[in-house]
Amino acid sequence: MMKKILYILNFALSVIGLMIGVAACYDDKGNYDYSELPDITIEAKDTVYVTQFKILELPIDMKLDGSEESDYEFSWRIWPNEVKGVWKQKNICKTKNLSYTVTEIPGSYSLVLTCHNKKSGVNTYKSILLVVQGIITEGWMVLQEKDGKSDFDIIMSPYFSNRVDKDQILHDVYKSINQEQLEGRGVKIGSFFCLGRYQNVTILTDKGGVRLNAITMQKTFDISTLMADMSDWKPENYIFYHYYWSSGRYGYDAIVSNGRFYEYSAIKVMGFTTYIEPILKDGMTYKASPYAPRYFDYYLAIIYDELGGRFLCFPNNNGGSTWILQEMPDNASGSVVNMKNMHAKLRYMDTGFNNYDYGLFEDWDTHTNTLYAFNFDLKTNVDKAKYSAVKCPEIQNASYFAIGDLGPVFYYATDRDIYQYDYAGTNTGNKVYSLANSEEKITGMKIFKPCVDRFIPSHPYNNKVLIISTYNKRSKEGKVYMYYVNVSNGAIDISSEKIFSGFGEILDMEYNFPKYGS
């Protein structure tokens, strides 16, 4: 009982003490100095729409009561509106009015202005919903090196696309989107399209490379994560299979590195998780040419072995394969050439007229050049035609080649001149183009071929544009020249010249497919 009384007494005394303290504070008027905090009102749009790669100019109106604008420091931040997106925030500007080149991928973002009062230390915020609209569509990708750094630009132009109405070049796309520099010097850039579902861009460098989402250009993989062993890395080519019945149906693409051939499937059920090299049995050796057939059935891959001067294959078994490298079947060759003993170096190969794969071969002994046409879509009598190129001036010195697939069109180029090889007619080569600027050198040449069997069967500019890249070593400027050509006979319309300039040293070029169905 006594403990209970003491508890009540202590509680009562505590309450009385608290009331006295509150009363003292209430009566203690004027014992402290109080200062009014300045009012600030920020006026800006609550929602802003902007197109990717455009400059966002956002003026801010501020109403200040009792302070000057010089009393404030300003900063802008941005982050994606996604789970844990705030952890990806970055500072983009330190002025009141925002001026920012938007490189974020399409989507929704939070854009926040912080106004910091330097005297009071108080922060005032303005949050804006930013909606980024995409701009990347079909275009011509230009892999280049400038100031010792490799990246790629995308040319979008009504010259070769009906999807845009004016010329635009997106610069340093990889670094802009991914906020990092490509490692190493660029070697190849390639496009991948499969079943209307898979669209990638692959960039190979002497240090590795990356795979990108072709719609957003975000990095999806480092090549080092897709290769089992990078110790012998020396990339030579990237191969995309555009024919539905070839490896393209199973989502395969391939990389040739240091004479080794590696294939990969974007379709996971095919069982490939990395780029796989073929299995070698019975002492077989090979050195893969950078070039290979791309239009075929009955096989998962066909390569040309530079050591044996022969074609080798991986037979297709209902979509599967033992993945054992084998010689072509005995009955694959017809009467034109022995495909098991070409006795020559493959200088160039691509799919051309009649969907034949055309290969330019240089004899090991005589060093004469011969153009062969193969129909690898057949099981037998694959070799279809043979054209001696002895009447093609400067073909021995040519470094660049391009072949059309809507007519018998074949170009070859030295560092200054372009020749056309009329293999199906006079079987002679004739000079058809020379660079006007003596300081420029040709660094690449391709025919615009944007179609994919079954999925993109036609295009208004298919085979109609010849694209040339050049480099001026003195001015350190690369250029891209485009000309309309006749798809049937290859005649170049010089008057149609279109020039895109301002690049570095152009290392490779390739077409970027638009989003399928867009």
C-alpha positions as CSV (number, residue, x, y, z in Angstrom):
1,M,0.0,0.0,0.0
2,M,2.8,2.3,1.0
3,K,4.6,1.7,-2.5
4,K,1.4,2.6,-4.3
5,I,1.0,5.9,-2.4
6,L,4.7,6.8,-3.2
7,Y,4.1,6.1,-6.9
8,I,1.1,8.4,-7.1
9,L,3.0,11.2,-5.2
10,N,5.9,11.0,-7.6
11,F,3.7,11.1,-10.7
12,A,1.8,14.1,-9.4
13,L,5.0,16.0,-8.7
14,S,6.3,15.3,-12.2
15,V,3.1,16.6,-13.8
16,I,3.3,19.8,-11.7
17,G,6.9,20.3,-12.7
18,L,6.1,19.9,-16.4
19,M,3.2,22.5,-16.1
20,I,5.5,25.0,-14.4
21,G,8.1,24.5,-17.2
22,V,5.6,25.1,-19.9
23,A,4.2,28.1,-18.2
24,A,7.8,29.6,-17.9
25,C,8.4,29.1,-21.6
26,Y,5.0,30.6,-22.4
27,D,5.8,33.7,-20.3
28,D,9.4,34.0,-21.6
29,K,8.4,36.4,-24.4
30,G,11.2,38.3,-26.1
31,N,14.1,36.4,-24.6
32,Y,15.2,35.2,-28.1
33,D,15.7,36.8,-31.5
34,Y,13.6,35.4,-34.3
35,S,14.1,36.1,-38.1
36,E,11.6,35.5,-40.9
37,L,12.7,32.9,-43.5
38,P,12.4,34.4,-47.0
39,D,9.5,33.0,-49.1
40,I,10.3,31.5,-52.5
41,T,7.9,30.3,-55.1
42,I,9.2,28.2,-58.1
43,E,7.0,28.3,-61.2
44,A,7.6,25.7,-63.9
45,K,5.7,23.1,-65.9
46,D,4.8,20.0,-63.9
47,T,5.2,17.7,-66.9
48,V,7.7,18.1,-69.8
49,Y,8.0,16.1,-73.0
50,V,11.3,15.9,-74.8
51,T,12.8,13.9,-77.7
52,Q,15.9,11.8,-77.1
53,F,19.2,13.5,-78.1
54,K,17.5,16.9,-78.2
55,I,18.5,19.8,-76.0
56,L,15.9,20.4,-73.2
57,E,15.7,24.2,-72.5
58,L,13.6,24.7,-69.4
59,P,13.2,28.3,-68.1
60,I,12.3,28.8,-64.4
61,D,10.4,31.7,-62.9
62,M,11.0,32.4,-59.2
63,K,9.3,34.8,-56.9
64,L,11.5,35.9,-54.0
65,D,10.3,37.7,-51.0
66,G,13.0,39.3,-48.9
67,S,16.0,37.8,-50.7
68,E,18.1,38.1,-53.9
69,E,18.6,35.4,-56.5
70,S,22.3,35.7,-55.8
71,D,21.6,34.3,-52.3
72,Y,20.8,30.9,-54.0
73,E,22.7,28.0,-55.5
74,F,20.9,25.8,-58.0
75,S,21.2,22.2,-59.0
76,W,19.3,19.8,-61.2
77,R,19.0,16.0,-60.8
78,I,17.4,13.3,-62.9
79,W,16.5,9.6,-62.3
80,P,14.3,7.0,-63.9
81,N,10.8,6.4,-62.4
82,E,11.4,2.7,-61.7
83,V,12.1,0.5,-58.7
84,K,15.3,1.8,-57.0
85,G,15.5,4.4,-59.8
86,V,16.4,7.1,-57.3
87,W,19.7,5.3,-56.7
88,K,20.6,6.0,-60.3
89,Q,20.2,9.8,-60.0
90,K,22.8,12.0,-61.6
91,N,23.5,15.8,-61.4
92,I,23.0,17.4,-64.8
93,C,23.1,21.2,-64.3
94,K,24.0,23.9,-61.8
95,T,22.1,26.9,-63.2
96,K,18.5,28.1,-62.5
97,N,17.4,27.6,-66.1
98,L,18.0,24.1,-67.4
99,S,19.9,23.4,-70.6
100,Y,20.6,19.7,-71.1
101,T,21.1,17.3,-74.0
102,V,18.8,14.4,-73.2
103,T,20.6,11.1,-73.8
104,E,18.3,9.0,-71.5
105,I,16.5,6.1,-73.1
106,P,12.7,6.6,-73.8
107,G,10.7,6.4,-70.6
108,S,9.5,8.4,-67.5
109,Y,11.9,10.3,-65.3
110,S,11.9,12.6,-62.3
111,L,13.6,15.9,-62.8
112,V,14.2,17.9,-59.6
113,L,15.5,21.4,-59.2
114,T,17.1,22.2,-55.8
115,C,17.3,25.9,-54.7
116,H,19.7,26.2,-51.8
117,N,19.7,29.4,-49.7
118,K,23.3,30.0,-48.9
119,K,22.4,32.2,-45.8
120,S,19.8,30.1,-44.1
121,G,20.9,26.7,-45.5
122,V,17.3,26.0,-46.4
123,N,16.5,24.0,-49.6
124,T,13.4,24.4,-51.7
125,Y,12.5,21.8,-54.4
126,K,10.6,21.7,-57.6
127,S,9.8,18.2,-59.0
128,I,8.9,17.8,-62.7
129,L,7.8,14.7,-64.6
130,L,10.0,14.3,-67.6
131,V,8.8,12.0,-70.5
132,V,11.5,11.1,-72.9
133,Q,10.4,10.1,-76.4
134,G,12.6,7.9,-78.6
135,I,14.2,9.0,-81.8
136,I,16.4,6.0,-82.8
137,T,15.0,4.3,-85.9
138,E,16.6,2.8,-89.0
139,G,19.9,4.4,-89.8
140,W,23.4,3.9,-90.9
141,M,25.9,3.2,-88.1
142,V,29.4,4.6,-88.4
143,L,32.0,3.0,-86.2
144,Q,34.9,5.5,-85.8
145,E,37.9,6.4,-83.8
146,K,38.5,10.0,-82.8
147,D,41.2,11.3,-80.5
148,G,42.1,7.8,-79.6
149,K,38.6,6.8,-78.5
150,S,36.2,4.6,-80.4
151,D,32.4,5.0,-80.6
152,F,29.7,5.0,-83.2
153,D,27.4,7.6,-84.8
154,I,24.0,7.0,-86.4
155,I,23.1,8.7,-89.7
156,M,19.3,9.1,-90.1
157,S,18.3,10.6,-93.5
158,P,15.4,10.7,-96.0
159,Y,18.1,9.9,-98.6
160,F,17.7,6.2,-97.7
161,S,14.7,6.1,-95.3
162,N,11.1,7.1,-95.5
163,R,10.9,7.1,-91.7
164,V,12.5,10.5,-91.3
165,D,12.0,13.8,-93.1
166,K,15.4,15.5,-92.4
167,D,19.0,14.6,-91.9
168,Q,20.2,14.0,-88.4
169,I,23.4,12.5,-87.0
170,L,23.4,11.1,-83.5
171,H,27.0,11.4,-82.2
172,D,28.9,9.1,-79.8
173,V,25.8,7.0,-79.3
174,Y,27.5,4.3,-77.1
175,K,29.0,6.7,-74.5
176,S,25.9,9.0,-74.5
177,I,23.5,6.2,-73.7
178,N,25.7,4.0,-71.5
179,Q,27.7,6.7,-69.7
180,E,31.0,4.8,-70.4
181,Q,33.7,4.6,-73.0
182,L,34.1,1.7,-75.3
183,E,37.3,-0.2,-74.4
184,G,39.8,-0.6,-77.2
185,R,39.9,0.3,-80.9
186,G,36.8,-0.6,-82.9
187,V,37.0,-3.4,-85.4
188,K,33.5,-4.3,-86.5
189,I,29.9,-3.2,-86.0
190,G,27.1,-5.5,-86.9
191,S,23.3,-5.7,-86.8
192,F,21.3,-8.8,-85.7
193,F,17.6,-9.4,-86.4
194,C,15.7,-12.6,-85.7
195,L,12.1,-13.6,-86.0
196,G,10.9,-10.0,-85.4
197,R,11.7,-10.5,-81.7
198,Y,15.5,-10.2,-81.3
199,Q,17.3,-7.0,-82.4
200,N,20.9,-6.4,-81.4
201,V,23.9,-4.3,-82.3
202,T,27.3,-5.9,-81.8
203,I,30.5,-3.9,-81.6
204,L,33.8,-5.7,-81.6
205,T,37.1,-4.0,-80.4
206,D,40.6,-5.2,-80.1
207,K,40.0,-5.3,-76.3
208,G,36.6,-7.1,-76.4
209,G,33.3,-5.5,-77.3
210,V,29.6,-5.1,-76.4
211,R,26.2,-6.2,-77.4
212,L,23.5,-3.5,-77.4
213,N,19.7,-3.4,-77.6
214,A,19.2,-2.1,-81.1
215,I,16.1,-0.1,-80.1
216,T,17.6,1.8,-77.2
217,M,21.3,1.2,-77.7
218,Q,21.7,0.2,-74.0
219,K,24.4,-2.3,-73.3
220,T,23.0,-5.8,-72.6
221,F,26.3,-7.8,-72.5
222,D,30.0,-7.4,-72.5
223,I,31.4,-9.7,-75.2
224,S,33.7,-11.1,-72.5
225,T,30.7,-12.6,-70.7
226,L,29.6,-14.3,-74.0
227,M,33.0,-15.8,-74.8
228,A,34.4,-18.8,-72.9
229,D,38.0,-17.7,-73.5
230,M,39.3,-14.3,-74.5
231,S,43.0,-15.1,-74.2
232,D,43.4,-15.4,-78.0
233,W,41.1,-12.5,-78.9
234,K,41.7,-10.9,-82.3
235,P,38.3,-10.1,-83.9
236,E,38.1,-10.3,-87.7
237,N,34.4,-10.3,-88.5
238,Y,30.9,-10.5,-87.3
239,I,28.4,-12.6,-89.3
240,F,24.6,-12.2,-89.3
241,Y,22.5,-14.8,-91.1
242,H,19.6,-13.0,-92.8
243,Y,18.0,-16.0,-94.6
244,Y,15.1,-17.6,-92.7
245,W,16.0,-21.2,-93.4
246,S,19.7,-20.8,-92.5
247,S,21.1,-20.3,-89.0
248,G,19.0,-17.1,-88.7
249,R,15.9,-19.2,-88.0
250,Y,17.5,-20.5,-84.9
251,G,18.8,-17.1,-83.7
252,Y,22.5,-17.7,-84.5
253,D,25.1,-15.2,-85.3
254,A,28.9,-15.7,-85.4
255,I,32.2,-14.1,-84.7
256,V,35.5,-14.9,-86.4
257,S,38.5,-14.2,-84.1
258,N,42.1,-15.0,-84.8
259,G,41.1,-17.7,-87.3
260,R,38.6,-19.4,-85.0
261,F,34.9,-19.6,-85.6
262,Y,32.4,-19.0,-82.8
263,E,28.6,-19.3,-83.0
264,Y,25.9,-18.2,-80.6
265,S,22.0,-18.4,-80.5
266,A,19.9,-15.6,-79.1
267,I,17.1,-18.2,-78.6
268,K,17.9,-19.8,-75.2
269,V,16.1,-23.1,-75.9
270,M,18.9,-23.8,-78.5
271,G,21.2,-24.4,-75.5
272,F,23.9,-21.9,-76.3
273,T,24.9,-19.6,-73.4
274,T,28.2,-18.4,-74.9
275,Y,29.8,-18.2,-78.4
276,I,30.8,-21.8,-79.1
277,E,33.8,-23.1,-81.2
278,P,33.3,-26.3,-83.1
279,I,34.4,-29.7,-81.9
280,L,37.5,-31.0,-83.7
281,K,37.9,-34.8,-84.2
282,D,40.4,-37.1,-85.7
283,G,43.2,-34.5,-85.7
284,M,41.3,-32.0,-87.8
285,T,42.7,-28.4,-87.8
286,Y,41.3,-25.3,-89.4
287,K,41.8,-21.5,-89.8
288,A,38.5,-19.8,-90.5
289,S,38.4,-17.1,-93.1
290,P,36.8,-13.9,-91.9
291,Y,34.2,-14.4,-94.7
292,A,31.6,-17.2,-94.9
293,P,28.4,-18.2,-96.7
294,R,25.2,-16.8,-95.2
295,Y,22.4,-18.1,-97.4
296,F,21.9,-21.8,-96.9
297,D,19.8,-24.6,-95.5
298,Y,20.8,-28.1,-94.3
299,Y,23.6,-26.6,-92.2
300,L,24.0,-24.6,-89.0
301,A,27.2,-23.1,-90.3
302,I,29.6,-23.2,-93.2
303,I,33.1,-21.8,-93.0
304,Y,36.1,-21.6,-95.3
305,D,39.3,-23.2,-94.0
306,E,42.3,-21.1,-95.1
307,L,44.7,-23.9,-94.1
308,G,43.2,-26.6,-96.2
309,G,41.7,-24.4,-98.9
310,R,38.3,-26.0,-98.4
311,F,34.8,-25.5,-97.1
312,L,33.8,-27.1,-93.8
313,C,30.4,-27.4,-92.2
314,F,28.2,-28.3,-89.3
315,P,25.3,-30.4,-90.6
316,N,21.8,-29.5,-89.4
317,N,19.9,-32.2,-87.7
318,N,16.3,-31.0,-87.2
319,G,17.5,-27.8,-85.7
320,G,20.2,-29.5,-83.6
321,S,23.8,-30.4,-84.4
322,T,26.6,-32.5,-83.1
323,W,28.7,-29.4,-83.5
324,I,31.5,-31.4,-85.0
325,L,33.3,-29.7,-87.7
326,Q,33.2,-31.8,-90.9
327,E,34.1,-31.6,-94.6
328,M,31.3,-30.9,-97.0
329,P,29.5,-34.0,-98.4
330,D,31.2,-35.6,-101.4
331,N,28.3,-34.7,-103.7
332,A,28.1,-31.1,-102.7
333,S,30.6,-30.1,-105.5
334,G,29.4,-30.2,-109.1
335,S,31.5,-29.7,-112.2
336,V,32.7,-26.2,-111.6
337,V,35.2,-26.6,-108.7
338,N,36.2,-29.1,-106.0
339,M,35.0,-27.4,-102.8
340,K,37.3,-29.7,-100.8
341,N,40.3,-28.4,-102.5
342,M,39.9,-24.8,-103.7
343,H,43.7,-24.3,-103.4
344,A,43.1,-20.6,-102.8
345,K,42.6,-17.8,-100.3
346,L,39.1,-16.4,-99.8
347,R,39.4,-12.6,-100.2
348,Y,35.7,-11.7,-99.9
349,M,32.3,-13.4,-99.8
350,D,28.7,-12.2,-99.6
351,T,25.2,-13.1,-100.7
352,G,24.5,-11.7,-104.2
353,F,22.3,-12.1,-107.2
354,N,19.9,-15.1,-107.3
355,N,20.7,-15.5,-103.5
356,Y,24.0,-17.1,-104.5
357,D,27.0,-16.6,-102.2
358,Y,29.8,-15.1,-104.3
359,G,33.4,-15.6,-103.3
360,L,36.5,-14.0,-104.7
361,F,39.4,-16.4,-104.4
362,E,43.2,-15.8,-105.0
363,D,45.1,-18.9,-106.2
364,W,47.9,-19.9,-103.8
365,D,50.4,-20.4,-106.6
366,T,49.5,-18.1,-109.5
367,H,47.9,-15.3,-107.4
368,T,45.2,-14.9,-110.0
369,N,41.7,-14.1,-108.9
370,T,38.5,-16.0,-109.6
371,L,35.0,-15.2,-108.7
372,Y,32.8,-18.3,-107.8
373,A,29.1,-18.4,-107.3
374,F,27.7,-21.0,-104.9
375,N,24.1,-22.0,-104.1
376,F,24.6,-23.4,-100.6
377,D,20.8,-23.7,-100.3
378,L,21.2,-27.0,-102.2
379,K,22.5,-30.3,-101.0
380,T,24.3,-31.2,-104.3
381,N,25.9,-29.3,-107.1
382,V,26.4,-26.3,-104.9
383,D,29.1,-24.7,-107.2
384,K,27.2,-22.8,-109.9
385,A,29.6,-20.6,-111.8
386,K,33.2,-19.5,-112.3
387,Y,34.5,-16.2,-113.6
388,S,38.2,-15.5,-114.2
389,A,39.0,-12.0,-113.0
390,V,42.3,-11.6,-115.0
391,K,40.8,-8.7,-116.9
392,C,40.0,-6.7,-113.8
393,P,42.6,-3.9,-113.4
394,E,43.9,-3.3,-109.8
395,I,41.8,-6.1,-108.3
396,Q,45.0,-7.4,-106.8
397,N,45.3,-4.1,-104.9
398,A,41.7,-3.9,-103.9
399,S,40.8,-3.9,-100.2
400,Y,37.1,-3.2,-100.3
401,F,34.3,-5.1,-102.1
402,A,30.5,-4.9,-102.4
403,I,28.0,-7.0,-104.2
404,G,24.3,-6.4,-105.0
405,D,21.6,-9.1,-104.8
406,L,19.0,-7.6,-107.2
407,G,21.3,-7.8,-110.2
408,P,24.8,-9.0,-111.3
409,V,26.5,-6.0,-109.5
410,F,30.0,-6.3,-108.1
411,Y,32.3,-3.4,-107.0
412,Y,35.9,-3.5,-105.8
413,A,37.9,-0.6,-104.6
414,T,41.5,0.5,-103.9
415,D,42.2,3.4,-101.5
416,R,41.4,5.9,-104.3
417,D,39.3,4.3,-107.0
418,I,36.2,2.1,-107.4
419,Y,35.9,-0.5,-110.2
420,Q,32.9,-2.4,-111.4
421,Y,33.3,-6.0,-112.4
422,D,30.9,-7.1,-115.1
423,Y,31.2,-10.7,-114.3
424,A,28.0,-11.8,-116.0
425,G,28.6,-9.8,-119.2
426,T,31.9,-8.8,-120.6
427,N,33.8,-10.4,-117.7
428,T,36.0,-7.3,-117.4
429,G,36.5,-4.6,-114.7
430,N,36.3,-0.9,-115.4
431,K,37.0,2.2,-113.3
432,V,33.7,3.9,-112.4
433,Y,34.6,6.3,-109.7
434,S,37.6,8.2,-108.2
435,L,37.8,10.4,-105.1
436,A,38.0,14.1,-106.0
437,N,40.1,15.0,-103.0
438,S,43.6,13.6,-103.4
439,E,44.1,13.7,-99.6
440,E,41.2,11.4,-98.9
441,K,41.5,7.6,-98.8
442,I,38.7,5.0,-99.0
443,T,38.3,3.1,-95.8
444,G,35.1,1.1,-96.5
445,M,32.4,0.4,-99.1
446,K,29.0,-1.2,-98.9
447,I,25.7,-1.5,-100.8
448,F,22.6,-0.7,-98.8
449,K,20.8,-4.0,-98.2
450,P,18.3,-3.7,-95.4
451,C,16.0,-6.7,-96.2
452,V,15.6,-9.8,-94.0
453,D,14.0,-12.9,-95.5
454,R,10.3,-13.3,-94.6
455,F,10.3,-10.4,-92.2
456,I,11.5,-7.4,-94.2
457,P,11.0,-8.6,-97.7
458,S,11.2,-5.2,-99.4
459,H,12.5,-1.7,-98.9
460,P,12.2,1.4,-101.1
461,Y,16.0,1.8,-101.2
462,N,17.1,-1.8,-101.2
463,N,20.3,-2.1,-103.3
464,K,19.8,1.4,-104.5
465,V,22.6,3.2,-102.5
466,L,26.3,2.7,-102.7
467,I,28.0,3.9,-99.5
468,I,31.7,4.8,-99.2
469,S,33.7,5.9,-96.2
470,T,36.9,8.0,-96.5
471,Y,39.5,9.4,-94.2
472,N,41.7,12.5,-94.5
473,K,44.8,11.8,-92.4
474,R,45.9,15.4,-92.4
475,S,42.6,17.0,-91.3
476,K,41.7,13.9,-89.3
477,E,38.2,13.9,-90.7
478,G,36.2,11.0,-92.0
479,K,33.3,11.3,-94.4
480,V,30.5,9.2,-95.7
481,Y,29.5,9.4,-99.4
482,M,26.3,8.1,-100.7
483,Y,25.2,7.6,-104.3
484,Y,22.1,6.2,-105.9
485,V,22.9,3.2,-108.2
486,N,21.0,1.2,-110.7
487,V,20.1,-2.1,-109.1
488,S,20.3,-4.1,-112.3
489,N,23.5,-2.9,-113.9
490,G,25.3,-1.0,-111.1
491,A,25.6,2.3,-112.9
492,I,26.4,5.1,-110.3
493,D,24.5,8.3,-110.5
494,I,27.3,10.8,-109.5
495,S,24.9,13.7,-109.5
496,S,23.0,12.1,-106.6
497,E,26.0,12.5,-104.3
498,K,25.2,13.0,-100.6
499,I,28.0,13.7,-98.1
500,F,28.0,13.4,-94.4
501,S,31.1,14.8,-92.7
502,G,32.6,15.4,-89.2
503,F,33.6,11.8,-88.3
504,G,36.9,10.5,-87.1
505,E,38.7,7.6,-88.8
506,I,35.9,5.4,-90.0
507,L,36.6,1.8,-89.0
508,D,33.3,0.1,-90.2
509,M,29.7,0.8,-91.2
510,E,26.4,-1.1,-90.9
511,Y,22.7,-0.7,-91.2
512,N,20.6,-0.5,-88.0
513,F,17.1,-2.1,-88.4
514,P,14.1,-0.1,-87.2
515,K,12.0,-1.6,-84.4
516,Y,10.1,-4.5,-86.0
517,G,6.4,-3.6,-86.7
518,S,7.0,0.2,-86.1
